[in-house]
Amino acid sequence: MKLLRNTLLETFVSVVECGGFSDAQFALGITQSAISIRIRDLETALGYRVCERGRGGFRLTERGEVAYEKARDILRSARDFDAELLELRNAVTGVLRIGVVDAVSSLPNLPIVKTLKKFLSRPNEVQLEIVVASPTQLTQDLISGDLSVAIAPFRNQVADLSYTTLCEEDHRLYCGVAHPLFEVANQGVGLDRIARYPLCQRSYDIMVPADLGAPEPRATVANMEAMAMLIESGHYLGALPVHFAQRWLAQDQFRELDHPGLRWCSTFSLATRRSQVQRRAVELFVEDILELTQGRRQ
């Protein structure tokens, strides 16, 4: 239920976040011509153009950039307003925006799927959104209010957010079956030999120690899937979570480079905004995941 709504602003924000009219039609469930009419009506009401569209593609005007930021804030406030009033009738409602890093569904001590099952088993009117992004982006989205909660290895914690430790994730260094080190005996794989080969690393979490002195070429990836592809190519070494690498290890496609200096651990935390009065949906999700993770640690 939407107590406060502005169709023109909702359409405008959807178009911007979808990158144009074409993809927005699927998100909004209306035709491109209908979207065009709404954007035109919004521009008429504002008295200026908010975007350029045509053969050159979609892009915001300078005023459109400002309008988008303000429209997004207004719509977020409207959703929170709706949730606050509807919760007075003891309904679990509103938008629950959960942010996570990639490749967490197989992390043994982080029962996200079970948490979602428990949360969704209650009668509710919640609109659920799950966003996958880097810890840095999740932090920014939490502070701005674009996310309700986030789960990630937050190495750089900020004062605006509250963090609760959930679990740990072990990482190891791997090579693919086509890599020169794949068949080398363990005693022959030292740090000096490993340092001769290029590494691929995540842009948001450089885990491999600098003293490996990885030579060029070097690759940077944004997620685990891309890391696995580069390792599988046989050209790069890369650090992966142990749980995520099991698929390739089981098929003898990857090999762990077993060395005491090549073992890392990430601590996953649940982050929320300190200053926000949490909606009931957020409170319940936090209660559920803490109950399930704490139960596993006991």
N, C-alpha and C positions, 0 to 999 in steps of 0.2 A: 504494500500500500504506500502511495506517495501523497503525503499531506501537502508538502510544498514541492512544486515542480515547475520547470520552465523548459518547455519542449525545444525552443530555439537554442537555449544554452546547452542543453543535453546533446542536441544534434551537433552543434559546433565543437564541443569537447570531444565527442566520439570521432568526428571527422579528423581532428588534429591527431588524436591518439592512434587512429588507424592509418594515418598517412595519406588520406585522400578520400574522395567520394566512393571509389570503387569498392574498397574493403569495408568502408563504413556501412554500406547498404546491407551487408550480411550481419554486422553487429547490431544495427538498428532495426532490421527487418522491414525496411522500406526501400523504394526504388531510388536510383540516383537522381532522377528528376524531382522527386519529392524532397530529397536532401537539398538539391539546388534551390528549390523554392524557399525552404526554411532558412538557408544561409542568406539568401537574398533578403528575406523579411527581417532577419537579424541585422543586416547591414543597413537596411532602411531605417530601422528603429534606432540604431546607434549613430547613423549619419556618416559612416566611413566604412571603407572596405577592410575586412578582416583577413582576407586571403586572396591569393591569385590562383586561378585554375584555368587550365586549358592545355594546349599542346606542350607547353613548357613544364607541365606537371603542377602539383599542388605545393604551395608554400604560403606561410603566414606573412602578412605585412608587419611593419614595425608596430603599428597599433594593435594588430591582431595578436601579436605575441603577448602584449600586456593584457588584452581582453581574455585570452586563453587562461592565463594564470589566475586572473580574478574570477572567471567563470568556474574554473575547477574548484577554487576555494569556496565559492558560493554553493555549488552543488554538494561538496563534501559536508558543509555546515547544514544544508537542508537534509541530507541523509541522517546526520547525527540528531537533528531536531526531530525527525520522524521517529527514530529509534527511542529517544527519550520519552516522548509522549505515549508511544505504543507500549513501552515497558510498564507504564502505570497500570495496565490491565494484566500484568504478569506474563506478557508474551515475550518469548526470546526472538528478537527481531533485529533488523538493521543489516549492515554490510560487515562481514568479517573478512578482513583482508590479511592473509597469512603469507609472509615472505620466507623463502628457504633458499639455500644454495643448491646446486645441482647434485645429483647422485646420492641423495640421502635415503631413498626408500629402502635400500638394502642394508643400511647401517643398523647392526643388530640391537644396539642399546638405545635406539631412537625410534620408538613405536608410533610414528606419525599416522600410519594407516589405522592402527587400532584406536588412536586418539580421535581421528575423524569419525570412525564408526561409533564410538561412545558418544561423541558430541552430537552426531546426526541422529542418534537413536531417540533423542528427546523430541517431543513436539516443538517445532520451531518454524519461524518464517524468515530465516536468515538467508541472505544472499551471500554465498561463499565465493571468494576469489583467492586463488593461489598464484603467487608470483615467484618465479625463479630468477635470481640475480646474484651478483657478487656481494660479499659482506659490506663493502663500501656503499654500494647502491642501496642495499637494504637499510643501512643506517640512515642515509639521507631521506629515504622514503618514510621511515618511522618518524623522524624529526618533523618532516613536512606534513605528516598526517595521512599520507597516501597508504600506509600500512597500519594495521591494528597491532600485530605481533610479528616477530621475525625470529627465525632459528638458523644459527650459523656459527662458525668459529670466529667470533669477533675479537681479533687480536688488538685492535685499537678501539677501546671502549671510551664512550663520551659521557659527560656529566648529565646530559639531558635524558639519558636512557637508564633503565634499571635492568640488570642482568641476573639471570638465575642459571647456574650450571646444570646441564642435562646429562651429558655423557662425553666420552672421549672417542676419537677416531684415529686408529693407527695407520701410518703411511710407510711404504717401502719404495725403493727404487727398482724399476723394471726395465728389461730389454725384450724386444720381440724375437721370434724364432729366426728371422733373417739377419739379426744383428751379429757382428763378429764375436761378441762376448757370450752368445747364447750357449755355446758348447765348451767354453773354457771352464776348467775345474775351479772350485771355490778358492783354493789356495792361490790361484793365479790371478784373482780379481781383487786387486788392491785399489786404494783411492788414486794412486798415481796413474794406474792403467785406465781406470774409469774416466779420469780427467782428460784423456785423449779424445773422447767422443763427445759430440754435441748433445746438449740437453734441451728438452722442451719443458717449459715451466708455465704455471698459471700466472696470469697478469696480476691477480689480486692476492697471491699467497706464494711468495718465493721461498720454498722450503729447502731446496738443496743448498748446502753450505757453499759460501763463496770460495773457499779454499780448493774446491774442485777445479776452479779455473776453466770452466767450460769454454772451449774455443768456438769460433764462428764456423759454420752458420748455426744460429741459435733460434729456436722458435718459441713464441709466446701464444698461449691459448686462453680462451675465456671459460672453458668448461672441461669436465672430465672426459666426455665423449671425444672431444677433439684431441685431448692428450692421448687417449687410447689409440686413436687412429694413427697419430704420429709415431707412437711406440711400435705399433703393428707394422709400420712401413719398414722397420729394420734400420732406419737411419738415426733415430733419436733414442736416448734414454729419458725416462720420465718417472716422477714420483706420483703414485696413485694410492688411494685408500685401499687397505687390504681387502675389505669386503667387496669393493667395486672391481678389483682385479681378479677375483676368484673365477669369473666366467672364462677368462683367457688362460688362466693357469690350469684349469680343469681340462682344457683342450690342448694343452702343451704349446700354446701360442706365445705365452709370456714366461719369463723366468725372473725370479727375484734375485737381485744382486745382494747376496747375504753378507753384510758387513756391519759391524757395530756402529760405525759412523754414519750409516745410511738408514736410520730409523727415526721417525718423527711421530709426534702425536698432536692432534688438534683437539681443543676443548670446545664442545658445542654448548651454546647458551641460548636461553630464551630471552629475548629483549622486548621491552615495552616502554612507552613514554612515561616518565615520572609525573609530569604535570597533568596528564589526562585523567579525567574521571571515567573509568572504564565502563563501557556498556556491558550489559549482562552477558551477551554472547561472548565477548572477550574474556570476561571473568570465568565463564564456564570452560572455555577452551583451555585457558591457563590452568585451571584446576584439574582438568582431565589429563593433560600431558604431564603435569607434575606428579599426579597420582600414579600414572603408569611408569614413568621413569624412575621415581623413587622406589616403587615396588620392585623394580628390576635390580636396584642396587642393594636392597636389603638381603 
